[in-house]
């Protein structure tokens, strides 16, 4: 009987946690977009997703389980550029435009569009990651890493994770 109480207590705590899992059983679908200044670091960012793919079920971040289904790097949907994505971080009009592109995109691999964009830029000797949801009322999560630490895979992973871990998986429009 004591064991049942522990299981029930654990279930209640998990249910109360506002974001226990980034994504859903399907996981996040992301477009990863560098600005022109950040393009030289694209391989480092792609390296995070390659490492994640090898150990997706054991990857936790900030006391939450990270679940990414897919990330598109090389061929962002038409119109999604580093310039637009960076502008969407601070301009609601541009965010709405980016959001429409993310949610309406369809191809044989993406039946419901994308849940967000991971935009990264270089500012003040730091690489700055922004996780942008197409939902205008959802917060934009930002994380940064000094460029001097860009070769440290664990630090790159934590910086990316801090940005995307709280993004929500969107329902089909």
Secondary structure, 3 states (H helix, E strand, C coil): CHHHHHHHHHHHHHHHCCCCEECCCCCEEEEEEECCCCHHHHHHHHHHHHHHHHCHHHCEECCEEECEEEEECCCCCCCCCHHHHHHHHHCHHHHHHHHHHHHHCCECCECCCCCEEEEEEEECCEEEEEEEECCCCCCCEEEEEEHHHCCCHHHHHHHHHHHHCCCCCCCCC
